[in-house]
Amino acid sequence: MKANVGGIDRILRIVVGLALIAWALLGGPVSAWIGVVPLATGLFRFCALYPLLGLNTCPLDGNK
């Protein structure tokens, strides 16, 4: 797995993921647990959907 999530993309994924999880914990809908997905992709710096779409936001072209 080469990194394909970088910079602002990574920060936004982590923030949105944490916000959704917090919402779920504070009584929001069960569907808010989907926040685990952007959180994980931000932390691991890999999004499985990006190669299928031909995207890469990692500035080192995934070599890190």
PDB file of N, CA, C and O in Angstrom:
ATOM      1  N   MET A   1       0.836  -1.185   0.000  1.00  0.00           N
ATOM      2  CA  MET A   1       0.000   0.000   0.000  1.00  0.00           C
ATOM      3  C   MET A   1       0.875   1.241   0.000  1.00  0.00           C
ATOM      4  O   MET A   1       1.581   1.510   0.972  1.00  0.00           O
ATOM      5  N   LYS A   2       0.829   1.984  -1.074  1.00  0.00           N
ATOM      6  CA  LYS A   2       1.551   3.243  -1.131  1.00  0.00           C
ATOM      7  C   LYS A   2       0.619   4.367  -0.702  1.00  0.00           C
ATOM      8  O   LYS A   2      -0.570   4.358  -1.019  1.00  0.00           O
ATOM      9  N   ALA A   3       1.167   5.328   0.015  1.00  0.00           N
ATOM     10  CA  ALA A   3       0.367   6.467   0.474  1.00  0.00           C
ATOM     11  C   ALA A   3      -0.184   7.227  -0.724  1.00  0.00           C
ATOM     12  O   ALA A   3       0.545   7.520  -1.672  1.00  0.00           O
ATOM     13  N   ASN A   4      -1.482   7.544  -0.675  1.00  0.00           N
ATOM     14  CA  ASN A   4      -2.080   8.334  -1.747  1.00  0.00           C
ATOM     15  C   ASN A   4      -2.968   9.451  -1.202  1.00  0.00           C
ATOM     16  O   ASN A   4      -3.690  10.098  -1.962  1.00  0.00           O
ATOM     17  N   VAL A   5      -2.917   9.677   0.107  1.00  0.00           N
ATOM     18  CA  VAL A   5      -3.680  10.755   0.745  1.00  0.00           C
ATOM     19  C   VAL A   5      -2.666  11.652   1.451  1.00  0.00           C
ATOM     20  O   VAL A   5      -1.895  11.186   2.289  1.00  0.00           O
ATOM     21  N   GLY A   6      -2.672  12.912   1.116  1.00  0.00           N
ATOM     22  CA  GLY A   6      -1.701  13.802   1.732  1.00  0.00           C
ATOM     23  C   GLY A   6      -2.261  15.182   2.002  1.00  0.00           C
ATOM     24  O   GLY A   6      -3.340  15.538   1.530  1.00  0.00           O
ATOM     25  N   GLY A   7      -1.514  15.945   2.766  1.00  0.00           N
ATOM     26  CA  GLY A   7      -1.798  17.350   3.018  1.00  0.00           C
ATOM     27  C   GLY A   7      -3.163  17.653   3.597  1.00  0.00           C
ATOM     28  O   GLY A   7      -3.616  17.037   4.562  1.00  0.00           O
ATOM     29  N   ILE A   8      -3.799  18.623   2.971  1.00  0.00           N
ATOM     30  CA  ILE A   8      -5.105  19.099   3.439  1.00  0.00           C
ATOM     31  C   ILE A   8      -6.138  17.984   3.387  1.00  0.00           C
ATOM     32  O   ILE A   8      -7.005  17.901   4.257  1.00  0.00           O
ATOM     33  N   ASP A   9      -6.055  17.136   2.389  1.00  0.00           N
ATOM     34  CA  ASP A   9      -6.977  16.000   2.253  1.00  0.00           C
ATOM     35  C   ASP A   9      -6.926  15.147   3.520  1.00  0.00           C
ATOM     36  O   ASP A   9      -7.960  14.751   4.057  1.00  0.00           O
ATOM     37  N   ARG A  10      -5.733  14.876   3.979  1.00  0.00           N
ATOM     38  CA  ARG A  10      -5.555  14.037   5.169  1.00  0.00           C
ATOM     39  C   ARG A  10      -6.134  14.707   6.419  1.00  0.00           C
ATOM     40  O   ARG A  10      -6.836  14.070   7.205  1.00  0.00           O
ATOM     41  N   ILE A  11      -5.834  15.984   6.592  1.00  0.00           N
ATOM     42  CA  ILE A  11      -6.329  16.726   7.756  1.00  0.00           C
ATOM     43  C   ILE A  11      -7.853  16.775   7.758  1.00  0.00           C
ATOM     44  O   ILE A  11      -8.484  16.561   8.793  1.00  0.00           O
ATOM     45  N   LEU A  12      -8.442  17.056   6.598  1.00  0.00           N
ATOM     46  CA  LEU A  12      -9.901  17.120   6.508  1.00  0.00           C
ATOM     47  C   LEU A  12     -10.547  15.782   6.821  1.00  0.00           C
ATOM     48  O   LEU A  12     -11.573  15.730   7.500  1.00  0.00           O
ATOM     49  N   ARG A  13      -9.958  14.703   6.331  1.00  0.00           N
ATOM     50  CA  ARG A  13     -10.503  13.370   6.604  1.00  0.00           C
ATOM     51  C   ARG A  13     -10.493  13.066   8.107  1.00  0.00           C
ATOM     52  O   ARG A  13     -11.465  12.532   8.642  1.00  0.00           O
ATOM     53  N   ILE A  14      -9.395  13.407   8.781  1.00  0.00           N
ATOM     54  CA  ILE A  14      -9.285  13.145  10.216  1.00  0.00           C
ATOM     55  C   ILE A  14     -10.289  13.983  10.993  1.00  0.00           C
ATOM     56  O   ILE A  14     -10.963  13.475  11.888  1.00  0.00           O
ATOM     57  N   VAL A  15     -10.392  15.266  10.655  1.00  0.00           N
ATOM     58  CA  VAL A  15     -11.317  16.154  11.366  1.00  0.00           C
ATOM     59  C   VAL A  15     -12.764  15.721  11.155  1.00  0.00           C
ATOM     60  O   VAL A  15     -13.534  15.646  12.112  1.00  0.00           O
ATOM     61  N   VAL A  16     -13.137  15.439   9.913  1.00  0.00           N
ATOM     62  CA  VAL A  16     -14.511  15.020   9.617  1.00  0.00           C
ATOM     63  C   VAL A  16     -14.817  13.682  10.284  1.00  0.00           C
ATOM     64  O   VAL A  16     -15.903  13.490  10.832  1.00  0.00           O
ATOM     65  N   GLY A  17     -13.861  12.760  10.237  1.00  0.00           N
ATOM     66  CA  GLY A  17     -14.057  11.462  10.876  1.00  0.00           C
ATOM     67  C   GLY A  17     -14.277  11.585  12.375  1.00  0.00           C
ATOM     68  O   GLY A  17     -15.184  10.965  12.929  1.00  0.00           O
ATOM     69  N   LEU A  18     -13.446  12.386  13.027  1.00  0.00           N
ATOM     70  CA  LEU A  18     -13.601  12.584  14.471  1.00  0.00           C
ATOM     71  C   LEU A  18     -14.920  13.278  14.804  1.00  0.00           C
ATOM     72  O   LEU A  18     -15.571  12.939  15.792  1.00  0.00           O
ATOM     73  N   ALA A  19     -15.311  14.247  13.981  1.00  0.00           N
ATOM     74  CA  ALA A  19     -16.577  14.953  14.222  1.00  0.00           C
ATOM     75  C   ALA A  19     -17.771  14.007  14.099  1.00  0.00           C
ATOM     76  O   ALA A  19     -18.691  14.059  14.916  1.00  0.00           O
ATOM     77  N   LEU A  20     -17.758  13.155  13.094  1.00  0.00           N
ATOM     78  CA  LEU A  20     -18.861  12.210  12.917  1.00  0.00           C
ATOM     79  C   LEU A  20     -18.919  11.191  14.062  1.00  0.00           C
ATOM     80  O   LEU A  20     -19.998  10.855  14.550  1.00  0.00           O
ATOM     81  N   ILE A  21     -17.761  10.710  14.480  1.00  0.00           N
ATOM     82  CA  ILE A  21     -17.729   9.751  15.584  1.00  0.00           C
ATOM     83  C   ILE A  21     -18.220  10.415  16.872  1.00  0.00           C
ATOM     84  O   ILE A  21     -18.974   9.809  17.634  1.00  0.00           O
ATOM     85  N   ALA A  22     -17.800  11.651  17.117  1.00  0.00           N
ATOM     86  CA  ALA A  22     -18.263  12.379  18.305  1.00  0.00           C
ATOM     87  C   ALA A  22     -19.775  12.551  18.271  1.00  0.00           C
ATOM     88  O   ALA A  22     -20.452  12.394  19.287  1.00  0.00           O
ATOM     89  N   TRP A  23     -20.297  12.875  17.095  1.00  0.00           N
ATOM     90  CA  TRP A  23     -21.741  13.032  16.931  1.00  0.00           C
ATOM     91  C   TRP A  23     -22.452  11.723  17.265  1.00  0.00           C
ATOM     92  O   TRP A  23     -23.473  11.730  17.952  1.00  0.00           O
ATOM     93  N   ALA A  24     -21.921  10.602  16.785  1.00  0.00           N
ATOM     94  CA  ALA A  24     -22.526   9.300  17.065  1.00  0.00           C
ATOM     95  C   ALA A  24     -22.495   9.005  18.567  1.00  0.00           C
ATOM     96  O   ALA A  24     -23.466   8.499  19.129  1.00  0.00           O
ATOM     97  N   LEU A  25     -21.373   9.326  19.204  1.00  0.00           N
ATOM     98  CA  LEU A  25     -21.241   9.079  20.641  1.00  0.00           C
ATOM     99  C   LEU A  25     -22.168   9.962  21.475  1.00  0.00           C
ATOM    100  O   LEU A  25     -22.578   9.579  22.571  1.00  0.00           O
ATOM    101  N   LEU A  26     -22.493  11.131  20.957  1.00  0.00           N
ATOM    102  CA  LEU A  26     -23.346  12.069  21.693  1.00  0.00           C
ATOM    103  C   LEU A  26     -24.830  11.919  21.369  1.00  0.00           C
ATOM    104  O   LEU A  26     -25.627  12.812  21.658  1.00  0.00           O
ATOM    105  N   GLY A  27     -25.191  10.804  20.778  1.00  0.00           N
ATOM    106  CA  GLY A  27     -26.598  10.525  20.547  1.00  0.00           C
ATOM    107  C   GLY A  27     -27.064  10.749  19.128  1.00  0.00           C
ATOM    108  O   GLY A  27     -28.266  10.724  18.864  1.00  0.00           O
ATOM    109  N   GLY A  28     -26.157  10.963  18.224  1.00  0.00           N
ATOM    110  CA  GLY A  28     -26.530  11.135  16.821  1.00  0.00           C
ATOM    111  C   GLY A  28     -26.970   9.816  16.215  1.00  0.00           C
ATOM    112  O   GLY A  28     -27.032   8.799  16.906  1.00  0.00           O
ATOM    113  N   PRO A  29     -27.273   9.830  14.939  1.00  0.00           N
ATOM    114  CA  PRO A  29     -27.723   8.601  14.286  1.00  0.00           C
ATOM    115  C   PRO A  29     -26.615   7.554  14.199  1.00  0.00           C
ATOM    116  O   PRO A  29     -25.429   7.885  14.206  1.00  0.00           O
ATOM    117  N   VAL A  30     -27.009   6.323  14.119  1.00  0.00           N
ATOM    118  CA  VAL A  30     -26.048   5.220  13.999  1.00  0.00           C
ATOM    119  C   VAL A  30     -25.200   5.394  12.740  1.00  0.00           C
ATOM    120  O   VAL A  30     -24.037   4.992  12.717  1.00  0.00           O
ATOM    121  N   SER A  31     -25.758   5.975  11.719  1.00  0.00           N
ATOM    122  CA  SER A  31     -25.039   6.162  10.462  1.00  0.00           C
ATOM    123  C   SER A  31     -23.840   7.104  10.610  1.00  0.00           C
ATOM    124  O   SER A  31     -22.976   7.138   9.734  1.00  0.00           O
ATOM    125  N   ALA A  32     -23.776   7.857  11.689  1.00  0.00           N
ATOM    126  CA  ALA A  32     -22.639   8.753  11.915  1.00  0.00           C
ATOM    127  C   ALA A  32     -21.351   7.965  12.179  1.00  0.00           C
ATOM    128  O   ALA A  32     -20.256   8.522  12.101  1.00  0.00           O
ATOM    129  N   TRP A  33     -21.479   6.689  12.488  1.00  0.00           N
ATOM    130  CA  TRP A  33     -20.288   5.857  12.686  1.00  0.00           C
ATOM    131  C   TRP A  33     -19.497   5.672  11.396  1.00  0.00           C
ATOM    132  O   TRP A  33     -18.390   5.136  11.420  1.00  0.00           O
ATOM    133  N   ILE A  34     -20.054   6.110  10.276  1.00  0.00           N
ATOM    134  CA  ILE A  34     -19.320   6.076   9.008  1.00  0.00           C
ATOM    135  C   ILE A  34     -18.060   6.929   9.118  1.00  0.00           C
ATOM    136  O   ILE A  34     -17.166   6.824   8.279  1.00  0.00           O
ATOM    137  N   GLY A  35     -17.982   7.770  10.142  1.00  0.00           N
ATOM    138  CA  GLY A  35     -16.805   8.583  10.388  1.00  0.00           C
ATOM    139  C   GLY A  35     -15.538   7.769  10.597  1.00  0.00           C
ATOM    140  O   GLY A  35     -14.432   8.298  10.484  1.00  0.00           O
ATOM    141  N   VAL A  36     -15.693   6.495  10.899  1.00  0.00           N
ATOM    142  CA  VAL A  36     -14.538   5.616  11.054  1.00  0.00           C
ATOM    143  C   VAL A  36     -13.771   5.510   9.730  1.00  0.00           C
ATOM    144  O   VAL A  36     -12.546   5.381   9.732  1.00  0.00           O
ATOM    145  N   VAL A  37     -14.479   5.563   8.615  1.00  0.00           N
ATOM    146  CA  VAL A  37     -13.846   5.413   7.301  1.00  0.00           C
ATOM    147  C   VAL A  37     -12.920   6.593   6.982  1.00  0.00           C
ATOM    148  O   VAL A  37     -11.743   6.365   6.704  1.00  0.00           O
ATOM    149  N   PRO A  38     -13.399   7.845   7.009  1.00  0.00           N
ATOM    150  CA  PRO A  38     -12.458   8.930   6.725  1.00  0.00           C
ATOM    151  C   PRO A  38     -11.339   9.041   7.764  1.00  0.00           C
ATOM    152  O   PRO A  38     -10.219   9.428   7.431  1.00  0.00           O
ATOM    153  N   LEU A  39     -11.640   8.706   9.015  1.00  0.00           N
ATOM    154  CA  LEU A  39     -10.602   8.740  10.045  1.00  0.00           C
ATOM    155  C   LEU A  39      -9.499   7.737   9.714  1.00  0.00           C
ATOM    156  O   LEU A  39      -8.317   8.073   9.776  1.00  0.00           O
ATOM    157  N   ALA A  40      -9.874   6.522   9.368  1.00  0.00           N
ATOM    158  CA  ALA A  40      -8.883   5.490   9.049  1.00  0.00           C
ATOM    159  C   ALA A  40      -8.083   5.846   7.800  1.00  0.00           C
ATOM    160  O   ALA A  40      -6.864   5.674   7.779  1.00  0.00           O
ATOM    161  N   THR A  41      -8.753   6.340   6.763  1.00  0.00           N
ATOM    162  CA  THR A  41      -8.027   6.688   5.542  1.00  0.00           C
ATOM    163  C   THR A  41      -7.079   7.857   5.779  1.00  0.00           C
ATOM    164  O   THR A  41      -6.017   7.929   5.160  1.00  0.00           O
ATOM    165  N   GLY A  42      -7.452   8.766   6.664  1.00  0.00           N
ATOM    166  CA  GLY A  42      -6.563   9.873   6.991  1.00  0.00           C
ATOM    167  C   GLY A  42      -5.366   9.421   7.816  1.00  0.00           C
ATOM    168  O   GLY A  42      -4.245   9.874   7.588  1.00  0.00           O
ATOM    169  N   LEU A  43      -5.599   8.541   8.763  1.00  0.00           N
ATOM    170  CA  LEU A  43      -4.509   8.062   9.610  1.00  0.00           C
ATOM    171  C   LEU A  43      -3.539   7.148   8.862  1.00  0.00           C
ATOM    172  O   LEU A  43      -2.329   7.215   9.078  1.00  0.00           O
ATOM    173  N   PHE A  44      -4.064   6.305   7.994  1.00  0.00           N
ATOM    174  CA  PHE A  44      -3.214   5.367   7.251  1.00  0.00           C
ATOM    175  C   PHE A  44      -2.687   5.947   5.949  1.00  0.00           C
ATOM    176  O   PHE A  44      -1.845   5.339   5.288  1.00  0.00           O
ATOM    177  N   ARG A  45      -3.187   7.139   5.577  1.00  0.00           N
ATOM    178  CA  ARG A  45      -2.771   7.846   4.365  1.00  0.00           C
ATOM    179  C   ARG A  45      -3.017   7.033   3.095  1.00  0.00           C
ATOM    180  O   ARG A  45      -2.302   7.187   2.104  1.00  0.00           O
ATOM    181  N   PHE A  46      -4.018   6.178   3.128  1.00  0.00           N
ATOM    182  CA  PHE A  46      -4.360   5.372   1.953  1.00  0.00           C
ATOM    183  C   PHE A  46      -5.865   5.290   1.793  1.00  0.00           C
ATOM    184  O   PHE A  46      -6.585   4.959   2.736  1.00  0.00           O
ATOM    185  N   CYS A  47      -6.332   5.591   0.600  1.00  0.00           N
ATOM    186  CA  CYS A  47      -7.743   5.470   0.261  1.00  0.00           C
ATOM    187  C   CYS A  47      -7.860   4.462  -0.881  1.00  0.00           C
ATOM    188  O   CYS A  47      -7.305   4.677  -1.958  1.00  0.00           O
ATOM    189  N   ALA A  48      -8.573   3.376  -0.651  1.00  0.00           N
ATOM    190  CA  ALA A  48      -8.700   2.320  -1.652  1.00  0.00           C
ATOM    191  C   ALA A  48      -9.452   2.784  -2.897  1.00  0.00           C
ATOM    192  O   ALA A  48      -9.289   2.197  -3.967  1.00  0.00           O
ATOM    193  N   LEU A  49     -10.257   3.808  -2.778  1.00  0.00           N
ATOM    194  CA  LEU A  49     -11.022   4.309  -3.910  1.00  0.00           C
ATOM    195  C   LEU A  49     -10.172   5.161  -4.855  1.00  0.00           C
ATOM    196  O   LEU A  49     -10.454   5.223  -6.051  1.00  0.00           O
ATOM    197  N   TYR A  50      -9.148   5.808  -4.333  1.00  0.00           N
ATOM    198  CA  TYR A  50      -8.313   6.705  -5.152  1.00  0.00           C
ATOM    199  C   TYR A  50      -7.671   6.018  -6.358  1.00  0.00           C
ATOM    200  O   TYR A  50      -7.735   6.578  -7.452  1.00  0.00           O
ATOM    201  N   PRO A  51      -7.057   4.845  -6.226  1.00  0.00           N
ATOM    202  CA  PRO A  51      -6.466   4.209  -7.408  1.00  0.00           C
ATOM    203  C   PRO A  51      -7.510   3.906  -8.494  1.00  0.00           C
ATOM    204  O   PRO A  51      -7.222   4.000  -9.687  1.00  0.00           O
ATOM    205  N   LEU A  52      -8.708   3.546  -8.070  1.00  0.00           N
ATOM    206  CA  LEU A  52      -9.764   3.252  -9.046  1.00  0.00           C
ATOM    207  C   LEU A  52     -10.181   4.502  -9.808  1.00  0.00           C
ATOM    208  O   LEU A  52     -10.590   4.427 -10.966  1.00  0.00           O
ATOM    209  N   LEU A  53     -10.074   5.655  -9.147  1.00  0.00           N
ATOM    210  CA  LEU A  53     -10.451   6.926  -9.763  1.00  0.00           C
ATOM    211  C   LEU A  53      -9.258   7.647 -10.383  1.00  0.00           C
ATOM    212  O   LEU A  53      -9.422   8.694 -11.010  1.00  0.00           O
ATOM    213  N   GLY A  54      -8.059   7.093 -10.212  1.00  0.00           N
ATOM    214  CA  GLY A  54      -6.857   7.714 -10.751  1.00  0.00           C
ATOM    215  C   GLY A  54      -6.429   8.957  -9.983  1.00  0.00           C
ATOM    216  O   GLY A  54      -5.817   9.859 -10.555  1.00  0.00           O
ATOM    217  N   LEU A  55      -6.746   9.012  -8.697  1.00  0.00           N
ATOM    218  CA  LEU A  55      -6.415  10.172  -7.875  1.00  0.00           C
ATOM    219  C   LEU A  55      -5.247   9.877  -6.951  1.00  0.00           C
ATOM    220  O   LEU A  55      -5.006   8.729  -6.579  1.00  0.00           O
ATOM    221  N   ASN A  56      -4.522  10.933  -6.586  1.00  0.00           N
ATOM    222  CA  ASN A  56      -3.428  10.830  -5.635  1.00  0.00           C
ATOM    223  C   ASN A  56      -3.142  12.238  -5.125  1.00  0.00           C
ATOM    224  O   ASN A  56      -2.712  13.094  -5.898  1.00  0.00           O
ATOM    225  N   THR A  57      -3.373  12.495  -3.837  1.00  0.00           N
ATOM    226  CA  THR A  57      -3.126  13.817  -3.277  1.00  0.00           C
ATOM    227  C   THR A  57      -1.839  13.858  -2.466  1.00  0.00           C
ATOM    228  O   THR A  57      -1.528  14.881  -1.856  1.00  0.00           O
ATOM    229  N   CYS A  58      -1.093  12.770  -2.449  1.00  0.00           N
ATOM    230  CA  CYS A  58       0.167  12.718  -1.727  1.00  0.00           C
ATOM    231  C   CYS A  58       1.235  13.426  -2.574  1.00  0.00           C
ATOM    232  O   CYS A  58       1.451  13.060  -3.730  1.00  0.00           O
ATOM    233  N   PRO A  59       1.902  14.437  -2.003  1.00  0.00           N
ATOM    234  CA  PRO A  59       2.872  15.213  -2.791  1.00  0.00           C
ATOM    235  C   PRO A  59       4.100  14.412  -3.227  1.00  0.00           C
ATOM    236  O   PRO A  59       4.787  14.815  -4.166  1.00  0.00           O
ATOM    237  N   LEU A  60       4.388  13.307  -2.580  1.00  0.00           N
ATOM    238  CA  LEU A  60       5.544  12.504  -2.951  1.00  0.00           C
ATOM    239  C   LEU A  60       5.163  11.380  -3.892  1.00  0.00           C
ATOM    240  O   LEU A  60       5.905  10.409  -4.041  1.00  0.00           O
ATOM    241  N   ASP A  61       4.005  11.508  -4.530  1.00  0.00           N
ATOM    242  CA  ASP A  61       3.534  10.522  -5.500  1.00  0.00           C
ATOM    243  C   ASP A  61       3.424   9.128  -4.915  1.00  0.00           C
ATOM    244  O   ASP A  61       3.651   8.138  -5.612  1.00  0.00           O
ATOM    245  N   GLY A  62       3.074   9.042  -3.628  1.00  0.00           N
ATOM    246  CA  GLY A  62       2.838   7.747  -3.004  1.00  0.00           C
ATOM    247  C   GLY A  62       4.077   6.983  -2.642  1.00  0.00           C
ATOM    248  O   GLY A  62       3.980   5.795  -2.333  1.00  0.00           O
ATOM    249  N   ASN A  63       5.250   7.603  -2.664  1.00  0.00           N
ATOM    250  CA  ASN A  63       6.486   6.882  -2.354  1.00  0.00           C
ATOM    251  C   ASN A  63       6.916   6.993  -0.903  1.00  0.00           C
ATOM    252  O   ASN A  63       8.010   6.550  -0.552  1.00  0.00           O
ATOM    253  N   LYS A  64       6.100   7.563  -0.070  1.00  0.00           N
ATOM    254  CA  LYS A  64       6.479   7.725   1.337  1.00  0.00           C
ATOM    255  C   LYS A  64       5.998   6.562   2.151  1.00  0.00           C
ATOM    256  O   LYS A  64       6.222   6.520   3.360  1.00  0.00           O
TER     257      LYS A  64
END
